[in-house]
Amino acid sequence: MLTPENTVIGFIGIGVMGKSMAGHLQKAGFPLVVYTRTKEKAADLLESGAEWANSPKEVAQNANVVFTIVGYPYDVEETYLGENGLIANGKQGSYFIDMTTSSPSLAVKISTEAKKHQIHTIDAPVSGGDIGARDAKLSIMVGGEEEAFTDVLPLLQKLGTNIVYQGKAGSGQHTKMANQIAIASNMIGVTEAIIYAEKAGLNPDTVLKSISSGAAGSWSLSNLVPRMLKGDFDPGFYIKHFIKDMKIALDEAEQMGMEAPGLSLSKSIYDQLAEKGEENNGTQAIYKYWKD
């Protein structure tokens, strides 16, 4: 059993979500070693007693459970498979848990390499954005060895409330792709609905009260539309990362011979927003596609 007495947790990627997630593990009493490209982002964790590492290599050498949530698949590959990465420098029996939304095929590659070093890896992407991370109510989709999942489940329960084992390596990432496909078309729908209400001369806040609890209800409608209406486009989840996710999903769908017209349309809209300089705003900035 992984306890604060026998476990040092490493955390790589102290961003919008990672900061809260690492904080929950730290508050649970686990010694924490952190690394992120911009050290200032880890200031609160360091002030609370976390130790700083200068590279993924140093994290691997000083922790036996490492969480990662970085930006893009190439970041994941460098973090895990590079010469100064986790696997080449990790301890036998360590657990490495990647919570980045990344490529399913890369998750399989990482798992295969890790087994050569007697290291356990789990792909465990999350959904819930900054709010879910802050409140420890993330949905966590897990792929990898089931025994390793069972071992780290108590740690995952510090971060989320809906934690589901999906199957072999890559299964967590495939599940996250399904999640992103559902969100992609939904973001178009909820935004069109609120724009329609505004153009019809209705009070959009009042409309939201009616439709958010009915058949049209969704997480995006309840959590992101209020941000749109307040003009709050700060990122709970960056547009640039959503575009990355949609590209992965489209590539995987193509490999399976599947058409995804809703996903393709959503990506085209977000691509246009990114071209206008919105890539570092939250996904709710899709509102500007109709308003600007």
VENMOCOR-V519493 format. One record per backbone hydrogen bond with DSSP energy under -1.0 kcal/mol. CO is the residue of the C=O (numbers start at 0). NH is the residue of the N-H. If there is no record, write none. Layout:
{{CO/NH} {CO/NH}}
This chain:
{{2/6} {7/63} {7/64} {8/32} {9/66} {10/34} {11/68} {12/14} {14/18} {16/20} {17/21} {18/22} {19/23} {20/24} {21/25} {22/26} {23/27} {24/29} {25/28} {30/8} {31/50} {32/10} {33/52} {34/12} {37/40} {38/41} {39/42} {41/45} {42/46} {43/47} {44/49} {45/48} {50/33} {54/58} {55/59} {56/60} {58/62} {63/94} {64/9} {65/96} {66/11} {67/98} {71/75} {72/76} {73/77} {74/78} {75/79} {76/80} {77/81} {78/85} {79/86} {81/84} {85/89} {90/93} {93/119} {94/65} {95/121} {96/67} {97/123} {102/106} {103/107} {104/108} {105/109} {106/110} {107/111} {108/112} {109/113} {110/114} {113/116} {113/118} {114/117} {117/92} {119/95} {121/97} {122/142} {124/140} {126/138} {127/131} {128/132} {129/133} {130/134} {131/136} {137/160} {137/161} {138/126} {139/163} {141/165} {142/122} {144/148} {145/149} {146/150} {147/151} {148/152} {151/154} {151/155} {152/156} {154/157} {155/158} {155/159} {158/137} {161/139} {163/141} {166/143} {167/170} {169/173} {170/174} {171/175} {172/176} {173/177} {174/178} {175/179} {176/180} {177/181} {178/182} {179/183} {180/184} {181/185} {182/186} {183/187} {184/188} {185/189} {186/190} {187/191} {188/192} {189/193} {190/194} {191/195} {192/196} {193/197} {194/198} {195/199} {196/201} {197/200} {202/206} {203/207} {204/208} {205/209} {206/210} {207/211} {213/216} {217/221} {218/222} {219/223} {219/224} {223/227} {224/228} {225/229} {226/231} {227/230} {232/281} {236/282} {237/241} {238/242} {239/243} {240/244} {241/245} {242/246} {243/247} {244/248} {245/249} {246/250} {247/251} {248/252} {249/253} {250/254} {251/255} {252/257} {253/256} {259/263} {260/264} {261/265} {262/266} {263/267} {264/268} {265/269} {266/270} {267/271} {268/272} {269/273} {270/274} {272/277} {273/276} {277/280} {278/239} {280/238} {281/284} {282/285} {283/286} {284/287} {285/288} {286/290} {287/291}}
